[in-house]
Amino acid sequence: QVRLVESGGGLVQAGGSLRLSCTASGSIFRINSMGWFRQAPGKQREFVALISSGQNTNYADSVKGRFTISRDNAKNTVYLQMNSLKPEDTGVYYCKDYVEGTWGQGTQVTVSS
């Protein structure tokens, strides 16, 4: 059974940084595309970033130039480095295994103004 566990969320002031981690178990991690999504209160879950098995990346326009997705296949972990955070980045951040269709439980990110 595939399991994803996120960590690294927290409270940060606007302009600050956080790094989220998502560690996978039960999957052939190195061949799966992985993504980060987020959901703000009262809003739908939205795409943030994607990284393929070949290290190709894609980002939502709202985070380009501020967020960086990366992966360490030896650790079965995908990261989301978030810089220059804004209050509108607040939400629960989820990672997703695109091949297995599995979601993590989410980690809360709160950016204060």
C-alpha positions as CSV (number, residue, x, y, z in Angstrom):
1,Q,0.0,0.0,0.0
2,V,1.4,3.4,-1.0
3,R,1.7,6.0,1.7
4,L,2.7,9.6,1.5
5,V,3.6,11.6,4.6
6,E,4.1,15.4,4.4
7,S,6.0,17.6,6.9
8,G,7.6,21.0,7.2
9,G,4.5,23.2,7.4
10,G,4.1,26.0,10.0
11,L,3.6,29.7,10.6
12,V,5.8,32.2,8.9
13,Q,5.7,35.9,8.2
14,A,5.3,37.3,4.7
15,G,8.6,37.3,2.9
16,G,9.8,34.2,4.8
17,S,10.6,30.7,3.6
18,L,9.5,27.1,4.4
19,R,10.6,23.8,3.0
20,L,8.0,21.0,2.7
21,S,8.9,17.3,2.5
22,C,6.8,14.4,1.3
23,T,8.2,10.9,1.9
24,A,6.7,7.9,0.1
25,S,6.6,4.3,1.0
26,G,5.2,1.3,-0.8
27,S,5.7,2.6,-4.3
28,I,8.5,2.5,-7.0
29,F,9.1,6.2,-6.2
30,R,11.8,6.9,-8.7
31,I,9.6,6.3,-11.7
32,N,6.5,8.2,-10.5
33,S,5.7,11.8,-11.2
34,M,5.0,13.7,-8.0
35,G,3.1,16.9,-7.3
36,W,2.2,19.4,-4.7
37,F,-1.3,20.9,-4.4
38,R,-2.8,23.3,-1.9
39,Q,-6.2,24.1,-0.5
40,A,-7.1,27.4,1.1
41,P,-10.2,27.6,3.4
42,G,-13.4,27.7,1.4
43,K,-11.5,27.1,-1.9
44,Q,-10.9,24.2,-4.2
45,R,-7.6,22.3,-4.1
46,E,-5.3,23.7,-6.7
47,F,-2.1,22.6,-8.5
48,V,1.2,24.1,-7.2
49,A,4.1,22.1,-8.8
50,L,5.0,18.9,-10.5
51,I,8.2,16.9,-11.0
52,S,8.6,14.0,-13.3
53,S,10.8,11.0,-13.0
54,G,13.1,12.7,-15.4
55,Q,13.3,15.8,-13.2
56,N,11.2,17.9,-15.5
57,T,9.2,20.5,-13.5
58,N,6.1,22.5,-14.0
59,Y,4.6,25.3,-11.8
60,A,1.5,27.2,-11.3
61,D,1.9,30.8,-12.5
62,S,1.2,32.1,-9.0
63,V,4.3,30.4,-7.6
64,K,6.8,30.6,-10.5
65,G,10.1,32.2,-9.4
66,R,9.3,31.7,-5.7
67,F,8.8,27.9,-5.3
68,T,11.1,25.1,-6.3
69,I,10.1,21.4,-6.4
70,S,12.8,18.8,-6.2
71,R,13.2,15.1,-5.4
72,D,15.7,12.7,-3.8
73,N,15.0,9.2,-5.1
74,A,17.4,7.7,-2.7
75,K,15.2,9.0,0.2
76,N,11.9,8.5,-1.6
77,T,11.2,12.1,-0.9
78,V,9.9,15.1,-2.8
79,Y,10.5,18.7,-1.6
80,L,8.9,22.0,-2.1
81,Q,11.1,25.0,-1.3
82,M,8.9,28.1,-0.8
83,N,10.5,31.5,-0.7
84,S,9.1,35.0,-0.6
85,L,5.9,33.7,0.9
86,K,2.7,35.7,0.7
87,P,-0.5,35.6,2.8
88,E,-2.3,34.1,-0.2
89,D,0.0,31.1,0.0
90,T,-1.8,30.1,3.2
91,G,-3.5,26.7,3.0
92,V,-3.1,22.9,3.5
93,Y,-0.4,21.6,1.2
94,Y,-0.8,18.0,-0.1
95,C,1.6,15.9,-2.1
96,K,0.3,13.5,-4.8
97,D,1.7,10.4,-6.5
98,Y,0.4,10.7,-10.0
99,V,0.9,7.1,-10.9
100,E,-0.6,5.5,-7.8
101,G,-3.2,8.3,-7.4
102,T,-2.4,8.6,-3.7
103,W,-2.5,11.7,-1.6
104,G,-0.8,12.6,1.6
105,Q,-2.6,13.8,4.7
106,G,-1.5,17.4,4.2
107,T,0.5,19.9,6.1
108,Q,-0.7,23.4,7.1
109,V,1.1,26.5,5.9
110,T,0.1,29.8,7.4
111,V,1.7,33.1,6.2
112,S,1.0,36.2,8.3
113,S,1.0,39.7,6.9
